[in-house]
Amino acid sequence: MSAEKQKTDHESFEAGKELVEVERRTPSGTVVAVRLPAEDADRLLRIAEATGKTVTQVAREAIVEYVRSAELAASPVA
């Protein structure tokens, strides 16, 4: 990879009362910044420490699972 910075597209939107920032990068993925209440951030950190994972890994797994569940719930029943 060259030393030049990758081109990124930034997008912000409100999710409930929170502002969510999304930074799209290719091919490495998308960066999502989410503001959490302190106690939720602490819970996330404790789970990461207990499982030997990074906070990023735990958050990624939780988001992916939530999206899968939401997609299943939203899909029509055959």
C-alpha positions in Angstrom: 0.0 0.0 0.0 1.3 3.5 -0.8 2.1 6.0 1.8 -0.8 8.2 0.5 -3.9 8.4 2.7 -6.8 6.3 1.4 -9.8 8.2 0.1 -12.6 8.2 2.7 -16.3 9.2 2.6 -17.8 10.5 5.8 -21.4 10.3 6.8 -23.2 11.3 10.0 -26.7 10.5 11.0 -28.8 10.5 14.1 -29.8 7.2 15.7 -32.3 8.0 18.4 -30.7 10.8 20.4 -27.1 9.8 19.4 -25.0 11.0 16.5 -23.3 8.2 14.7 -20.4 8.8 12.4 -19.5 6.4 9.7 -16.2 6.6 7.7 -16.2 4.3 4.6 -12.8 3.0 3.5 -12.1 0.4 0.9 -11.0 -2.3 0.9 -10.3 -2.4 4.6 -13.9 -1.8 5.7 -16.0 0.8 7.4 -15.2 2.7 10.6 -18.2 3.4 12.8 -17.9 5.7 15.8 -20.6 5.3 18.4 -21.0 7.4 21.6 -21.9 5.1 24.5 -23.0 6.0 28.1 -20.1 5.4 30.5 -21.7 2.4 32.1 -22.2 0.7 28.7 -18.6 1.4 27.7 -17.5 -0.1 31.0 -19.6 -3.2 30.4 -18.1 -3.5 26.9 -14.6 -3.3 28.3 -15.3 -5.9 31.0 -16.6 -8.3 28.4 -13.6 -7.7 26.2 -11.2 -8.3 29.1 -13.1 -11.4 30.3 -13.0 -13.0 26.8 -9.5 -12.0 25.8 -10.8 -10.0 22.9 -10.4 -6.3 22.0 -13.3 -3.9 22.5 -13.4 -3.6 18.7 -13.9 -7.3 18.3 -16.7 -7.5 20.9 -18.5 -4.5 19.4 -18.1 -5.8 15.9 -19.5 -9.2 16.9 -22.4 -7.6 18.8 -23.3 -5.3 15.8 -23.1 -8.2 13.3 -25.3 -10.4 15.5 -27.8 -7.5 16.0 -28.0 -6.8 12.3 -28.5 -10.5 11.5 -31.3 -10.7 14.1 -33.0 -7.5 12.8 -32.8 -8.7 9.2 -34.4 -12.1 10.2 -37.1 -10.3 12.1 -37.8 -8.0 9.2 -37.9 -10.7 6.5 -41.2 -12.0 5.4 -42.2 -15.5 6.7 -42.3 -18.0 3.9 
